[in-house]
């Protein structure tokens, strides 16, 4: 670190001395800054000397040198301020802030160096015990594993990984089982190192596990070493481990040779990088063998498993049903809330008791049935009771619960029924993007199918396994040929026989196909000419689109999601070019080699989304008339996107452009000024983007600009005031912007969302409304590092 800092610190010190001797306006602040630089310089000299004596390699510190450079620019600006008292005030504050920032960052850098040196020493001692033939490779591997400080690891795990989920609201009846489970986990008893919470679906196993992880005593004991893993019936172990070892990659995977290799890397991580005690929660496990992937000989290491199965190999935690009182309380929370729009009718308490009894004191059923009755008249209640009371002698509790949930479904309005059934289209225990659901619902439920869906970006929904199963069961009541929603789940290499043997055309308007890693893309000749929505859920690295796509000429919406470890490569992506009526395409975790031959025929395409995709050079061969009707484009976490494709700037109908979390994108083309219909421009968290092209100021219809957390952005367009329609600028976290162009005084009815330090720069502009948001400076600093 040190050698890289000597020269920029020296230049900054010279600038401080020169300005301090030239003007007296900022003398106290400059003197303090000079003292800080002297302290830093002495430490840098010591570190430089030690590094050379120890033959240490030079350590880059780009972030710190960037702050020094900005500090130098700020000091030089102070020399130009003469009579503007407000600027004197704000620049005095900036000098104080940059002084404090230099101290904080240098302390962090020094601590990181010290931590690294200490860990490297420990690793070298440990390496002596290893065999000589593996010395070099093991040292390098361990050095890389220790490259992050403890604080950085904690923040990274909070972003993704196996983070502990938040608690749901209105939890009833779990205090006693939580106390018993907590006692098992806190006790240092190796015989109970694995505890299995076993109960039927919907009984609250996941809720209990979440309560355990959020309990103050558990958090005090395990600290940040709490890991919560959602498993599901068809887990991919390598994907699960990747989410832990590479939590903030979103597209950059750890290289696993096999599941056994993933297990070894997981054991090394937990044993070497995570201090004990450790608690791992495996939620929704369907097989005993899967637990074995997480059982290691590590001291003070606990595993809590939730499962519908009784796994007798390990200690089974008895999960008693709700008491009568708790069951009634939970039901009433759902059936009589003040948040519903309809007034709550007066319901006889005896009727409530009967309803609770019919729900078998099952938590999920109580909640769902109660919610369906909220605000309904007594006649509806009695009809529901009549249906529930028909009871069946069913041994499987899940089947009986599904029948009761179906009765609740029957009480929904028709539109809500259709929306609920769409939840069966997606994979179990995975987040469902709200925009995907809205694409479908806008198409089928709104009179204007071309409406733009933009009011819930980056929001996700989840569903309980039983409710998903209910949606699938309800969709499958009709014969296959007559189902509106055809849901196909291929577990092996081929499609199910019930599908492959169908000879007649099917009436489905919505088709969902889910395949696993072993699926061989051996498509049979399915006849589905009426399909308007196609949902493909896949996991394989190589995938061939179904050849019957060519016959689906009514297809309007295509959603492809890859849940596997590696981006999917399509063998026949060109098939999309046959679908001239496609209006919306969403691709997630897909590698796109070329778009030229595959999408030229998409003349009706209105919205296209690339989520965590490998873009490469896919746009290079597109022509200016590609996607002539495009209204919305979305690129999120596309890590190899360096610049927005200029060819797309010929899309004169484009209203919304969202390029977010693309950390390599450093520039926008000047041609962006040709997007005369653009209303929303979102560039959130494009951390290498340095500036906005001046041509942006030609976009007269531009209403919303989001440049929040664009950490490298140093300035706004000089003529930003020309954007007369601009209503909102979100620039939270744009700490590199030190001056607002004077043309901003021409803005009107504009709202600026920013941090406190940026808000001072807007104080001269009374024509804008400034909304200050709070920021965790330490976490922001770690994010920058």
C-alpha positions in Angstrom: 0.0 0.0 0.0 2.7 2.4 1.0 4.7 2.9 -2.1 1.5 3.7 -4.0 0.6 6.5 -1.6 3.9 8.4 -1.2 3.6 10.5 -4.4 -0.1 11.5 -4.2 0.3 12.4 -0.4 3.3 14.5 -1.3 1.4 16.4 -4.0 -1.6 17.0 -1.7 0.7 18.3 1.1 2.3 20.8 -1.4 -1.2 22.0 -2.5 -2.3 22.4 1.2 0.9 24.4 2.0 0.5 26.6 -1.1 -3.2 27.4 -0.5 -2.6 28.0 3.2 0.1 30.6 2.5 -2.0 32.3 -0.2 -5.4 32.7 1.5 -6.5 33.0 5.1 -10.1 31.9 4.6 -9.6 28.2 5.3 -6.6 28.3 7.6 -7.9 26.2 10.5 -9.2 23.5 8.2 -6.0 23.4 6.1 -3.8 23.3 9.2 -5.7 20.3 10.5 -5.5 18.6 7.1 -1.7 19.3 7.1 -1.4 17.6 10.5 -3.3 14.6 9.3 -1.1 14.3 6.2 2.0 14.5 8.4 0.7 11.7 10.5 -0.1 9.6 7.5 3.2 10.3 5.8 5.2 9.2 8.8 3.3 5.9 8.9 3.6 5.4 5.2 7.4 5.9 5.4 7.6 3.3 8.2 5.5 0.8 6.2 7.5 1.4 3.0 10.7 0.7 4.9 9.4 -2.5 6.5 7.9 -3.8 3.3 11.3 -3.4 1.5 13.1 -5.1 4.3 10.7 -8.0 4.3 10.6 -8.1 0.5 6.8 -7.5 0.6 5.1 -6.9 -2.8 3.6 -3.5 -3.4 -0.1 -3.3 -2.5 -2.4 -1.3 -4.7 -4.8 1.2 -3.0 -6.8 2.7 -5.8 -9.6 3.8 -3.6 -7.4 5.7 -1.1 -5.4 7.4 -3.9 -8.7 8.4 -5.5 -9.7 10.1 -2.3 -6.4 11.9 -2.1 -6.7 13.1 -5.7 -10.2 14.5 -5.0 -8.9 16.1 -1.8 -6.2 17.9 -3.9 -8.8 19.1 -6.3 -10.9 20.4 -3.5 -8.0 22.3 -1.9 -7.2 23.9 -5.2 -10.8 25.0 -5.6 -10.6 26.8 -2.3 -8.0 29.1 -3.7 -10.5 30.4 -6.3 -13.2 31.3 -3.8 -13.2 35.0 -3.0 -16.5 36.7 -2.0 -19.0 33.8 -2.1 -19.6 33.3 1.7 -21.9 30.4 1.2 -19.2 28.5 -0.8 -16.7 29.4 1.8 -19.0 27.7 4.4 -19.7 24.6 2.3 -16.0 24.2 1.3 -15.0 24.5 5.0 -17.3 21.6 5.7 -16.0 19.6 2.8 -12.4 20.1 4.0 -13.4 18.8 7.4 -15.2 15.9 5.8 -12.2 15.0 3.6 -9.9 15.2 6.6 -12.0 12.8 8.5 -12.4 10.5 5.5 -8.7 10.4 5.0 -8.2 9.4 8.6 -10.9 6.7 8.5 -9.8 5.2 5.2 -6.1 5.2 6.1 -6.9 3.5 9.4 -8.9 0.9 7.6 -6.2 0.4 5.0 -3.6 0.1 7.8 -5.7 -2.3 9.7 -6.3 -4.4 6.6 -2.5 -4.5 6.0 -1.9 -5.4 9.6 -4.6 -8.1 9.5 -3.2 -9.4 6.2 0.3 -9.5 7.5 -0.8 -11.3 10.7 -2.8 -13.9 8.8 0.0 -14.4 6.3 2.4 -15.1 9.2 -0.1 -17.6 10.6 -0.5 -19.3 7.3 3.3 -19.5 6.8 3.6 -21.2 10.2 0.8 -23.6 9.3 2.3 -24.3 5.9 5.4 -25.8 7.5 3.3 -28.7 8.6 2.1 -29.5 5.1 3.9 -31.8 2.7 6.6 -30.0 0.7 5.2 -31.0 -2.7 2.0 -29.0 -2.1 3.6 -26.0 -0.3 3.3 -23.4 -3.0 -0.2 -24.1 -4.1 -1.6 -24.4 -0.6 0.0 -21.1 0.5 -1.5 -19.3 -2.5 -5.0 -20.8 -1.9 -4.9 -19.9 1.8 -3.6 -16.4 1.1 -6.6 -15.7 -1.2 -9.0 -17.1 1.3 -7.8 -14.6 3.9 -7.7 -11.6 1.6 -10.9 -10.1 3.0 -11.1 -8.7 6.5 -13.7 -10.0 8.9 -15.8 -6.9 8.5 -15.8 -7.2 4.7 -16.9 -10.9 5.0 -19.8 -9.9 7.2 -21.1 -7.2 4.9 -20.7 -9.5 1.8 -22.7 -12.2 3.5 -25.5 -9.8 4.3 -25.9 -8.9 0.6 -26.7 -12.4 -0.6 -25.2 -15.8 0.5 -26.9 -17.7 3.3 -28.3 -14.7 5.1 -30.8 -15.0 7.9 -34.3 -14.0 6.7 -36.4 -11.5 8.5 -39.2 -12.6 10.8 -42.8 -12.6 9.5 -45.4 -10.5 11.4 -48.1 -11.7 13.9 -46.3 -14.9 15.0 -48.5 -16.8 17.5 -47.9 -19.8 19.6 -44.2 -20.4 19.1 -42.7 -19.1 22.4 -42.6 -22.6 24.1 -41.2 -24.6 21.1 -38.6 -21.8 20.5 -37.4 -22.0 24.1 -37.0 -25.8 23.9 -35.2 -25.6 20.5 -33.0 -22.8 21.6 -31.9 -24.8 24.7 -30.9 -27.7 22.4 -28.8 -25.4 20.1 -27.1 -23.4 22.9 -26.1 -26.5 24.8 -22.5 -27.6 24.0 -23.5 -31.3 23.4 -21.9 -33.1 20.5 -24.6 -35.8 20.6 -27.1 -33.1 19.5 -24.9 -31.5 16.8 -27.7 -32.1 14.3 -31.3 -31.4 15.3 -34.2 -32.2 13.0 -37.4 -30.2 13.4 -40.0 -32.5 11.7 -43.6 -31.6 11.0 -46.1 -31.6 8.2 -46.1 -28.8 5.6 -47.5 -25.5 6.7 -47.1 -26.2 10.4 -44.5 -23.4 10.9 -41.2 -25.2 10.8 -39.6 -22.4 8.7 -41.1 -19.7 11.0 -39.6 -21.5 14.1 -36.2 -21.6 12.3 -36.3 -17.9 11.5 -37.3 -17.1 15.1 -34.3 -19.1 16.3 -31.9 -17.3 14.1 -33.3 -13.9 15.1 -33.3 -14.7 18.8 -31.0 -12.3 20.8 -29.4 -15.2 22.8 -28.7 -17.2 19.6 -27.3 -14.1 17.9 -25.1 -13.3 21.0 -23.6 -16.8 20.9 -23.1 -17.2 17.2 -22.7 -13.6 16.1 -22.3 -13.4 12.3 -21.7 -17.1 12.0 -25.4 -17.9 11.4 -26.1 -19.4 8.0 -29.7 -20.0 6.7 -30.0 -22.3 3.7 -33.2 -23.0 1.8 -32.9 -26.5 0.3 -36.2 -27.6 -1.4 -37.2 -30.9 -2.9 -34.8 -30.7 -5.9 -31.7 -28.9 -4.5 -28.5 -28.2 -6.4 -25.7 -28.5 -3.9 -23.1 -26.8 -6.0 -25.3 -23.7 -6.5 -26.0 -23.6 -2.7 -22.3 -23.7 -1.9 -21.5 -21.1 -4.6 -24.0 -18.7 -2.9 -22.0 -18.9 0.3 -18.4 -18.8 -1.1 -19.1 -16.1 -3.7 -22.0 -14.2 -2.2 -21.8 -11.0 -4.2 -20.8 -12.4 -7.6 -24.1 -12.6 -9.3 -22.7 -14.3 -12.3 -19.1 -15.1 -11.3 -19.1 -18.7 -10.0 -16.6 -20.7 -8.0 -15.2 -23.5 -10.1 -16.3 -26.8 -8.8 -15.1 -30.1 -10.3 -17.9 -32.1 -8.7 -20.3 -32.1 -5.7 -17.5 -33.7 -3.7 -15.2 -30.8 -4.6 -18.0 -28.4 -3.5 -18.3 -30.2 -0.2 -14.5 -30.0 0.4 -14.5 -26.3 -0.3 -17.5 -25.8 2.1 -15.6 -27.7 4.8 -12.5 -25.6 4.3 -14.5 -22.4 4.4 -16.4 -23.3 7.7 -13.3 -24.8 9.3 -10.7 -22.1 8.4 -12.5 -18.8 7.6 -15.4 -18.9 10.0 -14.6 -18.8 13.8 -16.6 -21.1 16.0 -19.3 -21.5 17.3 -21.2 -21.9 14.0 -24.9 -22.5 13.4 -26.2 -23.7 10.0 -30.0 -24.0 9.4 -31.1 -26.3 6.5 -34.7 -25.4 5.8 -37.0 -27.7 3.9 -34.9 -30.8 3.5 -36.4 -33.8 1.7 -33.6 -36.3 1.9 -31.4 -37.6 4.7 -28.5 -38.0 2.4 -28.5 -34.3 1.6 -27.7 -33.5 5.3 -24.5 -35.5 5.0 -23.1 -32.8 2.8 -22.9 -30.4 5.8 -21.8 -32.8 8.5 -18.1 -32.0 9.3 -15.7 -32.6 12.2 -15.7 -29.0 13.4 -15.7 -28.0 17.0 -18.8 -26.2 18.3 -20.7 -26.6 15.1 -24.5 -27.0 15.1 -26.9 -27.9 12.3 -30.7 -27.4 12.6 -32.8 -29.1 9.9 -36.5 -28.6 9.1 -38.2 -31.3 7.2 -41.5 -33.0 6.5 -39.7 -36.3 7.0 -38.9 -38.0 10.3 -35.1 -38.5 10.1 -34.3 -40.8 12.9 -30.6 -40.9 12.4 -30.4 -37.5 14.1 -32.1 -36.0 17.1 -35.7 -35.3 16.3 -37.2 -32.2 17.8 -40.9 -32.8 18.7 -43.0 -29.9 17.3 -46.3 -29.9 19.0 -49.4 -28.5 17.3 -50.9 -25.1 18.4 -52.9 -25.0 21.5 -56.7 -24.2 21.1 -56.1 -20.6 22.4 -53.1 -20.0 20.0 -54.9 -21.4 17.1 -57.9 -19.2 17.7 -55.7 -16.1 18.1 -53.9 -16.8 14.8 -57.2 -17.3 13.0 -58.6 -14.0 14.4 -55.4 -12.1 13.4 -56.1 -13.1 9.8 -59.9 -12.9 9.8 -60.5 -9.7 11.8 -57.8 -7.2 10.9 -58.3 -3.5 10.7 -56.3 -3.2 7.5 -58.9 -4.7 5.2 -61.0 -2.2 3.3 -64.3 -3.9 4.0 -65.9 -3.4 7.4 -65.6 -6.4 9.7 -69.0 -8.0 10.3 -70.2 -9.2 13.6 -69.5 -13.0 13.7 -70.7 -15.3 16.4 -67.8 -16.6 18.6 -69.1 -20.1 18.4 -68.9 -19.9 14.6 -65.2 -18.8 15.0 -64.5 -21.8 17.3 -66.1 -24.2 14.8 -64.0 -22.7 12.0 -60.7 -23.1 14.0 -61.6 -26.7 14.7 -62.3 -27.4 11.0 -58.8 -26.0 10.2 -57.2 -28.7 12.3 -55.3 -26.0 14.2 -52.9 -26.0 11.2 -51.2 -22.6 11.1 -51.1 -22.1 7.3 -54.7 -23.2 6.9 -55.8 -20.9 9.8 -54.1 -18.0 8.2 -55.3 -18.6 4.6 -58.9 -19.5 5.5 -59.2 -16.6 7.9 -57.9 -14.2 5.3 -60.4 -15.4 2.7 -63.2 -14.7 5.2 -62.0 -11.3 6.3 -64.8 -8.7 5.8 -67.3 -11.4 4.5 -70.9 -11.7 5.8 -72.0 -14.5 8.1 -73.7 -16.4 5.3 -70.3 -16.7 3.6 -68.8 -18.0 6.8 -71.4 -20.6 7.2 -71.0 -21.7 3.6 -67.3 -22.1 4.2 -67.9 -24.0 7.4 -70.2 -26.4 5.5 -67.5 -27.0 2.9 -64.8 -27.5 5.5 -67.0 -29.8 7.6 -67.3 -32.3 4.9 -64.0 -33.7 6.1 -62.3 -36.7 4.7 -60.6 -39.6 6.3 -57.3 -38.9 4.9 -54.1 -40.3 6.4 -51.8 -37.7 4.8 -52.2 -34.4 6.6 -50.9 -32.5 3.6 -53.6 -33.8 1.4 -56.3 -32.9 3.9 -54.9 -29.4 4.3 -54.8 -28.9 0.6 -58.5 -29.7 0.4 -59.2 -27.1 3.1 -57.0 -24.6 1.3 -58.9 -25.3 -1.9 -62.1 -24.3 -0.2 -60.6 -21.0 0.7 -59.5 -20.6 -2.9 -63.1 -21.0 -4.1 -64.0 -17.9 -2.0 -61.7 -15.6 -4.0 -62.8 -13.3 -6.8 -62.2 -14.6 -10.3 -59.3 -12.3 -11.1 -57.6 -13.2 -7.8 -58.1 -16.9 -8.7 -56.3 -16.5 -12.0 -53.4 -14.6 -10.3 -53.0 -17.3 -7.6 -52.9 -20.1 -10.2 -49.9 -18.4 -11.9 -47.8 -19.0 -8.9 -47.7 -22.7 -9.9 -45.6 -21.8 -13.0 -42.4 -21.3 -11.1 -39.8 -23.4 -9.2 -40.2 -24.3 -5.6 -38.4 -22.2 -2.9 -37.2 -19.6 -5.4 -37.9 -15.9 -5.4 -40.3 -14.9 -8.2 -39.6 -11.4 -9.7 -42.8 -9.3 -9.4 -42.2 -7.9 -12.8 -42.5 -11.4 -14.3 -45.9 -11.9 -12.7 -47.0 -8.4 -13.7 -46.0 -9.1 -17.3 -48.5 -12.0 -17.4 -51.2 -10.2 -15.5 -51.0 -7.1 -17.6 -51.4 -9.2 -20.7 -54.4 -11.2 -19.5 -56.2 -8.9 -17.1 -55.8 -5.4 -18.6 -57.5 -3.9 -21.6 -54.2 -2.4 -22.8 -51.7 -5.3 -23.1 -49.0 -2.9 -24.1 -48.8 -1.2 -20.7 -45.4 -0.7 -19.2 -44.8 -2.5 -16.0 -42.3 -0.3 -14.0 -43.7 0.2 -10.6 -42.1 -2.7 -8.7 -38.6 -3.0 -10.2 -36.2 -5.4 -8.3 -39.0 -6.6 -6.1 -39.6 -10.3 -5.5 -42.3 -12.5 -4.0 -42.2 -15.9 -2.4 -44.8 -18.6 -1.8 -45.2 -21.5 0.6 -44.7 -24.9 -0.9 -48.2 -26.0 0.0 -49.8 -23.0 -1.8 -47.6 -23.7 -4.8 -48.7 -27.3 -4.8 -52.3 -26.2 -4.5 -52.0 -23.9 -7.5 -50.5 -26.9 -9.5 -53.3 -29.2 -8.3 -56.0 -26.8 -9.3 -54.5 -26.1 -12.7 -54.3 -29.9 -13.3 -57.9 -30.8 -12.6 -58.9 -30.7 -16.3 -57.7 -33.3 -18.8 -54.2 -32.3 -20.2 -55.6 -31.3 -23.6 -58.1 -28.8 -22.1 -56.0 -27.1 -19.4 -55.6 -23.4 -19.6 -52.2 -23.6 -17.7 -50.1 -26.6 -18.7 -47.4 -27.2 -16.1 -44.7 -29.7 -17.1 -42.1 -30.9 -14.6 -39.4 -33.1 -16.1 -37.3 -34.8 -13.4 -35.1 -36.9 -15.7 -33.7 -36.7 -19.2 -37.1 -36.7 -21.0 -40.6 -35.1 -20.6 -43.2 -37.1 -18.7 -45.0 -39.9 -20.7 -48.4 -38.1 -20.2 -47.0 -35.3 -22.3 -44.9 -37.1 -24.8 -47.7 -39.4 -25.8 -50.2 -36.7 -26.5 -51.2 -36.6 -30.1 -53.9 -34.0 -30.2 -53.4 -30.2 -30.0 -53.7 -28.8 -26.5 -55.7 -25.7 -25.5 -53.2 -24.2 -23.1 -52.7 -20.5 -23.2 -49.9 -20.6 -20.5 -47.2 -23.2 -20.7 -44.5 -23.8 -17.9 -41.7 -26.3 -18.4 -39.3 -27.1 -15.6 -36.2 -29.3 -16.3 -33.2 -30.3 -14.2 -29.5 -30.7 -14.9 -29.9 -34.1 -16.5 -32.5 -33.0 -19.1 -31.2 -33.9 -22.5 -33.4 -31.5 -24.5 -35.1 -34.4 -26.3 -38.3 -32.6 -27.1 -41.3 -34.5 -28.3 -43.7 -33.0 -30.8 -46.0 -31.0 -28.5 -48.9 -29.2 -30.2 -49.7 -26.1 -28.2 -50.7 -23.5 -30.9 -52.7 -21.4 -28.4 -49.9 -20.6 -26.0 -49.4 -16.9 -25.3 -47.1 -17.2 -22.2 -44.1 -19.6 -22.0 -42.1 -20.0 -18.8 -38.9 -22.1 -19.0 -37.3 -23.0 -15.7 -34.0 -24.8 -16.4 -30.7 -25.7 -14.7 -28.4 -27.2 -17.5 -25.4 -25.4 -18.9 -26.3 -26.3 -22.5 -29.9 -26.1 -23.6 -31.9 -26.5 -26.8 -35.1 -24.5 -27.1 -38.1 -26.7 -27.9 -38.5 -27.0 -31.7 -42.3 -26.6 -31.4 -41.6 -22.9 -30.6 -41.9 -22.3 -34.3 -45.6 -23.4 -34.2 -46.4 -21.0 -31.2 -47.3 -18.0 -33.3 -49.6 -16.6 -30.6 -46.7 -16.4 -28.1 -46.5 -12.9 -26.5 -44.4 -13.4 -23.4 -41.3 -15.5 -22.9 -39.6 -15.9 -19.5 -36.4 -18.0 -19.3 -34.8 -18.5 -15.9 -31.7 -20.6 -15.3 -31.4 -21.8 -11.7 -28.1 -23.7 -12.3 -24.6 -22.8 -11.4 -23.4 -21.7 -14.8 -25.0 -19.4 -17.4 -27.0 -21.4 -19.9 -25.9 -21.4 -23.6 -28.6 -22.1 -26.1 -27.9 -24.3 -29.1 -30.7 -22.9 -31.2 -31.3 -19.3 -30.0 -32.2 -18.4 -33.6 -35.6 -20.0 -33.1 -36.8 -16.8 -31.4 -36.7 -15.1 -34.7 -39.7 -17.1 -35.8 -41.9 -15.5 -33.1 -43.0 -12.3 -34.7 -45.7 -11.6 -32.2 -43.5 -11.7 -29.1 -44.0 -8.6 -27.0 -41.9 -9.3 -23.8 -38.7 -11.4 -23.3 -37.0 -11.9 -20.0 -33.7 -13.9 -19.8 -32.0 -14.6 -16.5 -28.5 -16.1 -16.2 -28.1 -16.8 -19.9 -25.0 -16.5 -22.1 -25.9 -14.7 -25.3 -23.4 -15.2 -28.1 -25.3 -13.2 -30.8 -28.6 -11.5 -31.3 -28.3 -10.7 -35.0 -29.9 -13.8 -36.6 -32.2 -14.7 -33.8 -34.2 -11.5 -33.0 -34.4 -9.6 -36.3 -38.0 -10.8 -36.8 -39.2 -9.6 -33.4 -41.0 -6.5 -34.9 -43.5 -6.4 -32.1 -41.1 -6.7 -29.2 -41.9 -4.0 -26.6 -39.8 -5.0 -23.5 -36.6 -7.0 -23.2 -34.8 -7.9 -19.9 -31.3 -9.3 -19.4 -30.8 -10.3 -15.8 -27.3 -11.7 -14.8 -26.7 -12.5 -18.4 -23.3 -12.7 -20.2 -23.8 -10.2 -23.0 -20.4 -10.3 -24.7 -20.5 -9.0 -28.2 -24.2 -10.0 -28.7 -25.3 -6.5 -29.9 -22.4 -5.8 -32.4 -24.2 -7.1 -35.5 -27.6 -5.6 -34.9 -29.1 -3.2 -37.4 -30.7 0.1 -36.7 -34.2 -1.3 -37.4 -33.9 -4.1 -34.8 -36.8 -4.1 -32.4 -38.6 -1.1 -34.0 -41.3 -1.1 -31.3 -39.1 -1.4 -28.2 -40.5 0.6 -25.3 -38.5 -0.7 -22.4 -35.1 -2.3 -21.9 -33.6 -3.7 -18.6 -30.1 -4.9 -17.9 -29.3 -5.9 -14.3 -26.1 -7.5 -13.0 -24.7 -8.0 -16.5 -21.1 -8.0 -15.3 -19.4 -8.0 -18.7 -21.3 -5.0 -20.1 -18.8 -2.3 -20.6 -20.9 0.2 -22.6 -24.5 0.5 -23.5 -24.9 -0.7 -27.1 -25.1 2.5 -29.3 -27.2 0.6 -31.9 -30.1 0.5 -29.4 -30.1 4.3 -29.3 -32.1 4.2 -32.6 -35.1 2.9 -30.7 -37.1 6.1 -31.0 -40.1 4.6 -29.0 -38.0 3.6 -26.0 -39.5 5.1 -22.9 -37.7 3.3 -20.1 -34.0 2.3 -19.9 -32.7 0.5 -16.7 -29.0 -0.4 -16.6 -28.4 -1.3 -13.0 -25.6 -3.1 -11.0 -23.5 -3.4 -14.1 -20.2 -2.8 -12.4 -18.0 -2.8 -15.5 -20.1 -0.3 -17.5 -18.0 2.9 -17.7 -19.7 4.9 -20.4 -22.9 5.7 -22.2 -22.8 6.6 -25.9 -23.4 10.1 -27.2 -26.2 8.6 -29.3 -28.3 8.3 -26.2 -29.5 11.8 -27.1 -31.5 10.2 -30.0 -33.9 8.5 -27.6 -36.4 11.4 -27.8 -39.2 9.4 -26.1 -37.2 8.4 -23.1 -38.9 9.1 -19.8 -37.0 7.1 -17.2 -33.2 6.5 -17.1 -32.0 4.3 -14.3 -28.2 3.7 -13.8 -28.3 2.7 -10.2 -25.0 1.1 -8.8 -23.0 1.3 -12.1 -19.9 1.9 -10.0 -17.5 2.6 -12.8 -19.7 5.1 -14.8 -17.7 8.3 -14.8 -20.1 10.8 -16.5 -23.4 11.2 -18.3 -23.1 12.3 -22.0 -24.0 15.9 -22.6 -26.5 14.7 -25.2 -28.7 13.5 -22.3 -29.9 17.1 -22.1 -31.7 16.7 -25.4 -34.2 14.3 -23.9 -37.1 16.6 -23.4 -39.4 13.9 -22.1 -37.0 12.6 -19.5 -38.8 12.7 -16.1 -36.8 10.4 -13.8 -33.0 9.9 -13.5 -31.6 7.4 -11.0 -27.8 7.6 -10.6 -27.7 6.4 -7.0 -24.5 4.7 -5.9 -22.7 5.6 -9.1 -19.5 5.9 -7.1 -17.2 7.1 -9.9 -19.5 9.8 -11.2 -17.8 13.1 -10.9 -20.2 15.6 -12.6 -23.6 16.2 -14.0 -24.2 17.4 -17.5 -23.4 21.2 -17.8 -26.7 21.9 -19.5 -28.9 19.8 -17.1 -31.2 22.7 -16.8 -32.5 22.1 -20.3 -34.4 19.0 -19.0 -37.6 20.9 -18.4 -39.6 17.7 -17.7 -37.2 16.4 -15.1 -39.2 15.6 -11.9 -36.8 13.4 -9.9 -33.1 12.9 -9.6 -31.9 10.1 -7.2 -28.2 10.6 -6.6 -27.8 9.0 -3.2 -24.2 7.8 -2.8 -22.8 10.0 -5.6 -20.0 11.1 -3.4 -17.7 12.0 -6.3 -19.9 14.9 -7.5 -18.5 18.0 -5.9 -20.3 20.8 -7.8 -23.7 21.2 -9.4 -23.8 23.0 -12.8 -25.2 26.5 -12.7 -27.8 25.6 -15.3 -29.6 23.6 -12.6 -31.3 26.8 -11.6 -33.5 26.4 -14.7 -35.1 23.2 -13.3 -38.6 23.4 -11.9 -40.7 21.0 -9.9 -37.7 18.8 -9.5 -37.1 16.5 -6.5 -33.5 15.6 -5.6 -32.8 12.6 -3.4 -29.3 12.5 -2.0 -27.0 12.2 1.1 -26.4 15.1 3.5 -23.0 16.0 2.1 -24.4 16.2 -1.4 -27.4 18.2 -0.2 -25.1 21.2 0.6 -24.3 21.6 -3.1 -28.0 22.0 -3.9 -28.6 24.7 -1.3 -28.0 27.5 -3.9 -30.9 26.2 -6.0 -34.2 27.1 -4.4 -36.1 25.8 -7.4 -35.6 22.1 -6.4 -36.9 20.1 -3.4 -34.0 18.3 -1.7 -34.8 15.1 0.2 -31.9 14.0 2.4 -31.5 10.2 3.1 -29.4 8.8 5.8 -26.5 6.5 5.0 -24.3 4.1 6.9 -20.9 5.6 6.0 -18.9 2.6 7.2 -21.0 0.2 5.2 -20.8 2.5 2.2 -17.0 2.7 2.5 -16.7 -1.1 2.7 -18.9 -1.3 -0.4 -16.5 1.0 -2.3 -13.5 -1.1 -1.1 
